[in-house]
Amino acid sequence: LKLYCDCFAAGAFCVSCSCADCYNRPDHVDLVNAKREHIMQRDPKAFQRKILRDEGTGGGERHKKGCN
């Protein structure tokens, strides 16, 4: 399971992306769900959006955390 996969981070299965040999597929749903639960136990906000929409200030977007 490739944890850096954009599909996995978005909570979707790999279907039409260019991942090679990735287990983030519907036929491995048990593995994917177990890994997602393990990550959520460590960081409950792990799968939340990283870019927020500023609706009160003209509708722009900004990063949730900012620069490190």
N, C-alpha and C positions, 0 to 999 in steps of 0.2 A: 504494500500500500504506500503510495507516494504522498506524503503529507504536505508537500509543497504544491500539489496539484490545485489549480484554481477551481476545478469542479468540486473537489473534496471540501475546500474552504467555503464554497458557496452552498454546500449541503446538497449537491446534485451528484448523480452518477456520471462517469465518463461515458459518453456515447459518441459524440462527433468531434472530440478534441484530438490532439496529436499525441496523447500519452501512449507510451509503448510499454507493454507488460505491466499495466497498472491493475490492481485488484479492486479499484473503485468502480465496480460494475454490479448490476442487479443480482447476478448469480453468486456474489460474495457478500450479500447484504448483512449476514451475521458478523463477519469480520469488520466491515465498515462501521456498523452500529456499535460494536464493542470498542473499537478504537476511538470513535467519536465520544462515547461515554467516558472513557479513560481521560481524554483530553479535557472534557467539560468538568471533571472532578478536580483537575489541577487548576483550570482557569475557566470559570463560568462564562466569561465574556469572550472566549476564544473565537467563536463563530459569529460574533456580531459584526456589523458593517464597520469598516475602518474609516470610511469617508462619510461625513454627515452633511445633510443638506441644510443650509441656513435659510429657513423660510422667513424669518423676521427681518433679515437684512438684505433683501433683494433677491433671494433665491440662489445664492452662490453655494459652493461646496467647500468644506474644510476637513482636514484630517482630525480624527478624534483625539489622538494623543499629541500631535505636534512633532517637532524635531527632537532627536535624542542627542 
